[in-house]
Amino acid sequence: MGLILSKKIYDIKEIPKKTGIYLFLDSNGIPIYIGKSLNLYKRINQHLNSKSNKSFKLKSRFDHIRYLETKSELIALLIESQEIKRNNPVLNRKLRKKRENININIIEDDNGYYGLKISKIKENVLTSFQSTRKARSFINYISEKYNLCKKLNSTHTENHCCHAISLSQNTKRCYCEESMKSYNGKFQKMKESLILPNKKILMVDKNHKKPYPFVSVDSGTIEGFGYTNNPESNYRTNLKRLDYNTKDEVIIVKNYYKKNNDSLKLIYL
């Protein structure tokens, strides 16, 4: 999978405020750091203006920058992972060592209401993350998105777990005061939204104009990505297959799908 990158960039004012990947290269053209961003110009500026030890190493070793606009954050994430594996930049974390070791488990309280709990238990797992912080952030996100009780979901300890949300409705009524059938119905809807179909599908970003960015998934394996004007008929001619199909790529697509499924159109093939 060859990349058509920009020319050598020495003046960061030439970097666009677009979504894509970027490479810091040394004088021999060898990548020393690869990243992705929704705003290439802003992210590269952050690297160069930071006072961190990593930034100091980066500034002292790079010669020029190159970038690639991707339009799609998901495609940028996949290309970033592929290029890190291909080039093994000295200042990158090794994506191949990612592990899913913090689980979000489905639980049921004494009254029959479903909830979530963060643990390392491998039974009744809804999804997994690399850290407790990321797991807790995700629970808060889906609790607000689907109007679920944060007390049942183990991220709130007050008597009225939904008080912060209910203030805008001028009520202290908690979401878990709904009937068990109604509440568990919302929980089930949330659960179904996180499951990546175990079929051959195209994930097409609905928020972009033609050519549409897409990712091809075949029974849980990431086949590749591309751009096409008509994804339902001729996607194969525009498909760029992955050179490295590892657990990292599966995790990237699953996690993106969890948080962005409303903006994705799934085409079953």
C-alpha positions in Angstrom: 0.0 0.0 0.0 2.0 3.0 -1.2 1.2 6.5 0.0 1.2 9.6 -2.2 2.4 12.1 0.4 2.8 15.9 0.1 6.1 17.4 -1.0 8.7 18.1 1.7 7.3 20.8 4.1 9.8 23.1 5.8 7.3 25.9 6.6 4.4 24.7 8.7 2.2 27.5 7.3 1.8 25.2 4.3 0.1 22.5 6.4 -3.7 22.5 5.9 -6.3 22.5 8.6 -7.6 19.2 7.4 -8.0 15.6 8.6 -5.1 13.3 7.8 -1.8 11.8 8.8 1.6 13.5 9.2 5.2 12.3 9.2 8.2 13.9 10.8 11.2 12.8 8.8 14.9 13.1 9.4 17.5 14.4 6.7 17.6 10.9 5.2 13.8 10.8 4.7 13.3 8.3 7.5 10.1 8.8 9.6 10.9 9.4 13.2 7.3 10.1 14.2 3.9 9.4 12.6 0.6 10.7 13.8 -3.0 11.5 12.8 -5.2 14.5 13.5 -8.5 16.1 12.6 -6.6 19.4 12.1 -3.1 18.7 10.8 -1.9 22.3 11.2 -3.0 22.6 14.8 -1.6 19.2 15.9 1.8 19.8 14.2 2.0 23.2 15.9 1.3 21.6 19.2 4.2 19.2 18.7 6.6 22.0 17.8 5.5 24.3 20.7 5.3 21.8 23.5 7.9 21.7 26.2 7.7 18.0 26.7 10.7 15.7 26.5 9.2 13.9 23.5 8.7 17.2 21.7 12.3 18.2 22.4 13.5 15.0 20.9 11.3 15.5 17.9 12.4 19.1 17.2 16.1 18.2 17.6 15.9 15.3 15.1 13.5 16.1 12.3 14.4 17.8 9.0 11.0 18.1 7.3 7.4 17.1 7.4 5.1 15.3 5.0 1.3 14.8 5.2 -1.6 13.1 3.6 -5.2 14.3 3.7 -7.6 11.5 4.3 -11.0 13.3 4.7 -12.0 10.5 7.2 -10.7 10.1 10.8 -11.2 6.3 10.6 -9.1 6.0 7.5 -6.4 8.3 9.1 -6.4 6.0 12.1 -5.9 2.9 9.9 -3.2 4.5 7.8 -1.4 5.7 10.9 -1.3 2.2 12.3 -0.1 0.7 9.0 2.7 3.2 8.6 3.9 2.8 12.2 4.2 -0.9 11.6 5.9 -0.4 8.2 8.4 2.3 9.4 8.8 1.6 13.1 9.5 5.3 14.0 11.7 5.7 17.0 9.4 8.2 18.7 6.1 6.3 18.3 4.4 4.0 20.7 4.2 0.5 19.4 0.6 0.0 18.4 1.2 -3.8 18.0 1.4 -4.0 21.8 -2.1 -2.7 22.4 -4.1 -4.9 24.8 -7.8 -4.9 25.7 -7.5 -5.6 29.4 -10.1 -3.4 31.1 -13.6 -4.8 30.6 -17.1 -3.2 30.8 -19.4 -5.9 32.1 -23.2 -6.1 31.9 -24.7 -6.5 35.4 -28.3 -6.8 36.7 -29.4 -5.3 40.0 -31.8 -6.8 42.6 -34.8 -5.1 40.8 -33.9 -6.5 37.3 -32.4 -3.3 35.9 -29.4 -3.7 33.6 -26.2 -1.7 34.3 -22.5 -1.6 33.6 -19.5 -2.2 35.7 -15.7 -1.8 35.0 -13.6 -4.8 35.9 -11.2 -7.4 34.6 -13.8 -10.2 34.7 -14.2 -11.9 31.3 -17.9 -12.8 31.7 -20.8 -10.8 30.3 -18.4 -8.4 28.6 -20.0 -5.6 26.6 -16.6 -4.1 25.4 -13.0 -3.6 26.5 -10.5 -0.7 26.7 -6.9 -0.2 27.5 -7.5 1.8 30.7 -10.0 2.4 33.4 -10.1 6.1 32.4 -11.1 5.3 28.8 -13.7 2.8 30.0 -15.3 5.3 32.4 -15.3 8.0 29.8 -17.1 5.7 27.4 -19.7 4.7 30.0 -20.4 8.4 30.6 -20.7 9.0 26.9 -23.2 6.2 26.2 -25.1 6.9 29.4 -25.8 10.4 28.2 -26.5 9.3 24.6 -29.1 6.7 25.5 -30.4 8.4 28.7 -29.2 5.6 31.0 -28.7 5.8 34.7 -25.1 6.6 35.7 -25.7 5.1 39.2 -26.7 1.8 37.6 -23.7 2.2 35.3 -21.3 2.6 38.2 -20.0 6.1 37.4 -22.1 8.1 39.8 -22.6 7.7 43.6 -25.2 10.5 44.5 -28.8 9.6 45.4 -30.0 11.2 42.2 -27.6 9.8 39.6 -29.1 11.7 36.7 -29.4 15.0 38.6 -27.0 16.9 36.3 -29.0 15.9 33.2 -32.4 16.3 34.9 -31.7 19.9 35.9 -32.3 21.0 32.3 -35.7 19.3 32.6 -36.5 21.0 35.9 -36.9 17.6 37.6 -34.9 15.4 39.9 -36.5 12.2 38.4 -33.9 9.6 37.7 -33.8 7.6 34.5 -33.8 4.4 36.5 -37.2 5.3 37.9 -38.8 4.3 34.6 -40.4 0.9 34.4 -37.9 -2.0 34.2 -39.2 -3.0 30.8 -38.9 0.6 29.4 -35.4 1.1 30.9 -34.1 -2.2 29.9 -35.4 -1.6 26.4 -33.1 1.5 26.1 -30.2 -0.5 27.5 -30.8 -3.2 24.9 -30.8 -0.5 22.1 -27.5 0.8 23.4 -26.1 -2.7 23.5 -27.1 -3.5 19.9 -25.6 -0.2 18.6 -22.1 -1.4 19.8 -22.1 -4.7 18.0 -20.2 -4.8 14.7 -22.1 -7.1 12.4 -20.4 -10.4 11.8 -20.9 -10.1 8.0 -19.2 -8.6 5.0 -20.0 -4.9 5.1 -18.9 -1.5 4.0 -18.8 1.3 6.6 -19.4 4.5 4.7 -19.0 7.9 6.2 -22.3 9.7 5.6 -20.9 13.2 6.6 -18.7 13.5 3.4 -19.5 14.3 -0.2 -18.3 12.2 -3.1 -16.0 10.4 -3.3 -17.2 8.7 -0.1 -14.6 7.3 2.3 -15.3 3.7 3.2 -13.8 0.8 5.2 -14.5 -2.8 4.2 -15.0 -5.3 7.0 -15.3 -9.1 6.3 -16.7 -11.1 9.2 -14.7 -9.1 11.8 -11.5 -8.8 9.7 -10.6 -5.4 8.3 -10.2 -5.9 4.5 -9.1 -2.4 3.6 -10.4 1.2 2.8 -10.9 3.6 0.0 -13.0 6.3 -1.7 -15.7 5.8 -4.2 -18.6 7.6 -5.8 -20.8 4.5 -5.7 -19.9 2.2 -2.8 -22.7 -0.2 -3.5 -21.4 -1.2 -7.0 -17.7 -0.6 -7.6 -16.0 -0.4 -4.3 -13.5 -3.2 -5.1 -11.8 -1.1 -7.9 -11.1 1.5 -5.2 -10.2 -0.8 -2.4 -6.7 -0.4 -0.8 -6.0 -3.6 1.1 -4.2 -3.5 4.4 -0.6 -4.8 4.4 -0.7 -5.5 8.1 -4.0 -7.0 9.4 -3.6 -7.3 13.1 -5.6 -6.9 16.3 -4.8 -3.2 16.3 -6.8 -2.6 13.1 -9.8 -4.5 14.5 -9.7 -2.5 17.7 -9.4 0.8 15.8 -12.5 0.0 13.7 -14.5 -1.4 16.6 -13.8 1.6 18.9 -14.6 4.1 16.1 -17.9 2.3 15.4 -18.8 2.4 19.1 -18.7 6.2 19.2 -19.6 7.1 15.6 -22.2 4.6 14.4 -24.8 7.3 13.9 -22.6 8.9 11.2 -21.9 5.6 9.4 -23.9 3.9 6.7 -23.6 0.2 6.7 -23.9 -1.5 3.4 -24.3 -5.3 3.6 -22.6 -7.2 0.7 
